[in-house]
């Protein structure tokens, strides 16, 4: 029984670390998407924009947005788990 209670704080610490990590990833990817959108806007405003570069930026944005969706779902799951299992 003592082993189970000793495991819970470690598990909660792992969850808390995971939550912080995912939050940082979300912030980083959000900033990256913002930069890519600015680059895309600049490319598209050129007189003769390079369609290949535009496609690359659009693909990068889509991929990051997909990753963000997954990250947010994982963050939500971790936060729910933490609130259920690690109440003070």
C-alpha positions, 0 to 999 in steps of 0.5 A, a space after each residue: 500500500 505504501 508503494 502505491 502512495 509513493 508512486 502517485 506523487 511521482 506520476 503526478 510530477 510526470 503529468 505536470 512535466 508533460 503538461 508544461 512540455 506540451 504547453 511550450 510545444 504549443 506556444 512554439 508551434 503557434 509562433 512558427 505558424 505566425 512566422 510562416 503565415 507572414 512569409 506566405 503573405 510576403 511571397 504572395 504579395 510579390 509581383 511574380 510569386 514562386 508557386 513552389 515556395 507558396 506551396 511549401 509554406 502552405 504545406 508547412 502551415 497545414 502540418 503544424 496546424 495538424 500537430 497543434 490539434 493533436 498537441 491540444 488534445 493531448 494537453 487536454 487529456 493530461 490536464 483532465 488526468 491531472 485534475 482527477 488523480 492529482 488533486 491537492 
